[in-house]
Amino acid sequence: MMRRFAPGAAVAVAGMLALTACGGADSDSGPASSGKPRIKLVINGGLGDKSFFDSAYEGLKRAESKLGYELKVVELGSDRTKWEPGFEDAAAADDYDILAAGTFDVTDYIGELAPQYPDKKFWVFDSAVDYSGKNGCSNKCENVYSVTFKQNEGGYLAGFLAEKLVAEKALKGAESLNKVGVMGGVKIPVIEDFVVGFKAGFKAAGGRNSDVLVQYVGGDKPFGDPAKGKEISTAMYGQGAALVWPVAGLSGLGTFESAASAGRYTFGVDSDQYQTLTDSAQKNTVITSILKNVGNALYKAAEDDKKDAVKYGAVESVGLAEDAVGYVDDDHFQEVVPKQIRTELQDAADQVKSGSVKVPSAF
């Protein structure tokens, strides 16, 4: 049975952010006197999303505490004009051995920078550089490890569960509703992969795709606009959605606020958002969270790096079978989801794991 990435880890993240996160690019601090391997996490955004980047941070904090790494965090903020110079400064500073960064937005930066620093290692998560050398990567990124996630498999479970809940009228106060919503940050392949998987799971559970509402935050801050997220989610609830699943980073925080006001429901994404949300009314809208275990993947990379076993110069894709995606099955989930639906969901997950069910993908 799949559980969240580490007991209590998501709760601990909130308390650690203020202690270790740095605003903007850091100056050159020179090699660490301790001799420990040094990881620099460069975030094209900020911590505190209680989701994607917080998960990455948690995994690397584990690597620091359990595996003997030193961790430095650089937050570049939501202003895209600062990202390229921020990455250039971060790469030029001799204060890291491994530079880790994630999302599709960073691949061009890493593809250009990695060949300039052949003695450094780079980790890209949730996207992959172009190892062919056609788009940057003049050294074919032989010092870059990329890990991508089969988020379509997590989306499949979300859609399957959503349909079972509305079909069985299991959502208190929303028994008469049969629509659900997915709010994406922006229409790109990695987000579409969630949506495609969700629709496939919803249909496999007996639902109609016409009952799945889909909308995107868009704009210049698609993953950093909670106000727009709230506006879109409120509209979906107004159209009769019993629950909305935000796949939009920080923008998704607006969904939980909207759900609490409307007396409706949500799924969390990437991290266990029932644990990370602090407002009790918003917490109680979360039925489960569909996990993209970024933190687990980065922790595993750290373990492998200690053994010289990281596959540099290549991309690795991980999903349900590797426990890289999944859903939170805890006391809260078991309390709000009937046993029969939990059993059917676990069966669906097992079928995907075994390969007997092939989930469609946007890639």
Secondary structure as GFF3:
##gff-version 3
##sequence-region A 1 363
A	DSSP	alpha_helix	9	20	.	.	.	ID=ss1
A	DSSP	beta_strand	38	43	.	.	.	ID=ss2
A	DSSP	alpha_helix	52	67	.	.	.	ID=ss3
A	DSSP	beta_strand	70	75	.	.	.	ID=ss4
A	DSSP	three_ten_helix	80	82	.	.	.	ID=ss5
A	DSSP	alpha_helix	83	92	.	.	.	ID=ss6
A	DSSP	beta_strand	98	102	.	.	.	ID=ss7
A	DSSP	three_ten_helix	104	106	.	.	.	ID=ss8
A	DSSP	alpha_helix	107	113	.	.	.	ID=ss9
A	DSSP	three_ten_helix	114	116	.	.	.	ID=ss10
A	DSSP	beta_strand	121	125	.	.	.	ID=ss11
A	DSSP	beta_strand	144	149	.	.	.	ID=ss12
A	DSSP	alpha_helix	151	167	.	.	.	ID=ss13
A	DSSP	beta_strand	179	184	.	.	.	ID=ss14
A	DSSP	alpha_helix	189	204	.	.	.	ID=ss15
A	DSSP	three_ten_helix	209	211	.	.	.	ID=ss16
A	DSSP	beta_strand	212	216	.	.	.	ID=ss17
A	DSSP	alpha_helix	226	238	.	.	.	ID=ss18
A	DSSP	beta_strand	241	247	.	.	.	ID=ss19
A	DSSP	three_ten_helix	249	252	.	.	.	ID=ss20
A	DSSP	alpha_helix	253	262	.	.	.	ID=ss21
A	DSSP	beta_strand	265	270	.	.	.	ID=ss22
A	DSSP	alpha_helix	273	276	.	.	.	ID=ss23
A	DSSP	alpha_helix	280	283	.	.	.	ID=ss24
A	DSSP	beta_strand	286	292	.	.	.	ID=ss25
A	DSSP	alpha_helix	294	306	.	.	.	ID=ss26
A	DSSP	beta_strand	314	318	.	.	.	ID=ss27
A	DSSP	three_ten_helix	320	322	.	.	.	ID=ss28
A	DSSP	beta_strand	325	327	.	.	.	ID=ss29
A	DSSP	alpha_helix	331	336	.	.	.	ID=ss30
A	DSSP	alpha_helix	339	354	.	.	.	ID=ss31
###
